[in-house]
Structures are given as structure tokens and as C-alpha cells.
Amino acid sequence: MIDSKLYLVGIRKDTGEYEEEADACQLCKKMIINAGIKEVIIKNKEGYRTIDVEDWVKNDDLLEGKITY
């Protein structure tokens, strides 16, 4: 999986609509980092958002005491 891309989409079960703030949780981020994935592409209502996984490494929420799910 080294240098691969991961495509992520969140659709709400109750409405069938795209999740506006779809994102990977902290545990998933760690697994993505450890897998060597380079980019995460997230589908939302407006289009796509591309995340450089290296940004997650540099800006780790846990280092700032933030816990996200």
C-alpha cells in the first residue's frame, strides 16, 4: 500500500445524504499512516477533498490533547 491513495465517503444512514464533515478518526488515521498510504480523497456533497497524509503526521491531534472520533 506504500504511496497509494485511499478513497473515503461518508453517507448518513438516517438521511442518505453525504456527511458534510466526513473524515477519518484518530485510530483510522494511525492505520492509514502505518500502511504507508500517501493521499486520502474524501467525497462530500460539493465534490472531493484531498488530504496529504504527511499533514496528519506533522499535525497530530493527540499531541495537542484533542480526541476526535
KOLNU-602045 format. One line per 2 residues: number of its first residue (from 1); their letters; for each residue z, y, x of N, C-alpha, C. Coordinates in pm, whole numbers. Layout:
BEGIN
NUM = a = Z,Y,X,Z,Y,X,Z,Y,X; ...
***
This chain:
BEGIN
1 = mi = 0,-119,81,0,0,0,0,126,86; -3,111,215,2,225,305,-113,322,273
3 = ds = -78,449,260,-174,558,232,-248,543,100; -190,473,4,-256,455,-126,-216,566,-222
5 = kl = -275,562,-342,-243,657,-449,-182,578,-565; -86,640,-630,-23,581,-749,-50,674,-866
7 = yl = -97,618,-976,-123,696,-1096,-10,671,-1195; 47,779,-1248,162,771,-1337,133,849,-1464
9 = vg = 169,790,-1578,157,861,-1704,279,827,-1789; 330,928,-1858,443,907,-1947,404,943,-2088
11 = ir = 415,848,-2179,385,873,-2320,511,841,-2400; 551,937,-2482,673,921,-2561,652,816,-2669
13 = kd = 746,726,-2680,737,618,-2779,749,674,-2920; 836,775,-2937,861,827,-3072,745,909,-3129
15 = tg = 669,980,-3045,562,1066,-3094,422,1023,-3050; 414,941,-2946,285,903,-2892,220,1012,-2809
17 = ey = 291,1121,-2786,241,1234,-2707,276,1215,-2560; 201,1284,-2473,232,1282,-2331,368,1347,-2306
19 = ee = 443,1291,-2215,570,1351,-2172,535,1472,-2085; 580,1589,-2126,545,1712,-2056,594,1714,-1912
21 = ea = 713,1666,-1888,773,1671,-1755,777,1532,-1690; 674,1453,-1711,672,1318,-1653,685,1326,-1502
23 = da = 774,1245,-1449,799,1243,-1306,867,1111,-1272; 868,1076,-1146,937,955,-1102,1086,985,-1086
25 = cq = 1170,890,-1120,1313,907,-1100,1344,890,-950; 1469,917,-910,1504,908,-769,1484,768,-711
27 = lc = 1520,666,-787,1503,529,-738,1355,498,-719; 1273,537,-816,1128,514,-805,1070,591,-688
29 = kk = 1117,714,-667,1069,794,-554,1098,721,-422; 1217,666,-410,1253,593,-287,1163,472,-267
31 = mi = 1135,399,-376,1048,281,-365,905,322,-329; 858,433,-385,725,484,-355,717,524,-208
33 = in = 819,594,-160,824,635,-18,824,511,71; 910,414,40,920,293,122,794,208,119
35 = ag = 717,218,12,592,142,1,480,207,83; 502,329,130,401,397,210,292,464,127
37 = ik = 319,483,-3,221,549,-89,212,696,-47; 90,748,-41,66,883,9,67,989,-101
39 = ev = 10,957,-218,0,1053,-328,39,988,-460; 99,1069,-547,126,1027,-684,52,1125,-774
41 = ii = -29,1071,-862,-107,1154,-954,-50,1130,-1093; 2,1238,-1153,70,1228,-1282,-16,1291,-1390
43 = kn = -42,1216,-1497,-120,1263,-1612,-25,1330,-1709; -62,1449,-1755,12,1516,-1861,-86,1573,-1963
45 = ke = -35,1645,-2059,-117,1696,-2168,-231,1787,-2119; -203,1867,-2017,-300,1964,-1968,-400,1906,-1868
47 = gy = -369,1794,-1809,-457,1738,-1707,-380,1650,-1612; -395,1678,-1483,-332,1596,-1380,-257,1684,-1281
49 = rt = -151,1629,-1226,-73,1696,-1122,-66,1599,-1005; -98,1647,-886,-95,1563,-767,26,1598,-682
51 = id = 99,1496,-642,218,1515,-559,196,1446,-426; 218,1521,-320,215,1466,-185,353,1404,-161
53 = ve = 359,1274,-143,487,1203,-130,569,1256,-12; 504,1307,88,575,1366,202,667,1480,157
55 = dw = 630,1549,48,716,1655,-6,849,1598,-57; 845,1477,-113,969,1413,-158,1059,1380,-40
57 = vk = 997,1343,71,1075,1310,191,1142,1436,245; 1067,1545,250,1118,1671,305,1218,1740,213
59 = nd = 1202,1724,83,1286,1794,-16,1361,1694,-103; 1443,1611,-42,1516,1507,-113,1625,1568,-201
61 = dl = 1617,1545,-333,1716,1598,-427,1857,1551,-396; 1870,1429,-347,2003,1375,-318,2073,1453,-208
63 = le = 1996,1509,-114,2058,1588,-7,2119,1716,-59; 2070,1763,-174,2124,1883,-237,2228,1851,-346
65 = gk = 2261,1723,-361,2360,1682,-461,2305,1671,-602; 2173,1677,-619,2112,1667,-751,2088,1520,-784
67 = it = 2123,1483,-904,2096,1347,-951,2001,1359,-1070; 1884,1299,-1058,1785,1305,-1166,1748,1165,-1208
69 = y = 1702,1153,-1328,1660,1023,-1381,1523,1035,-1440
***
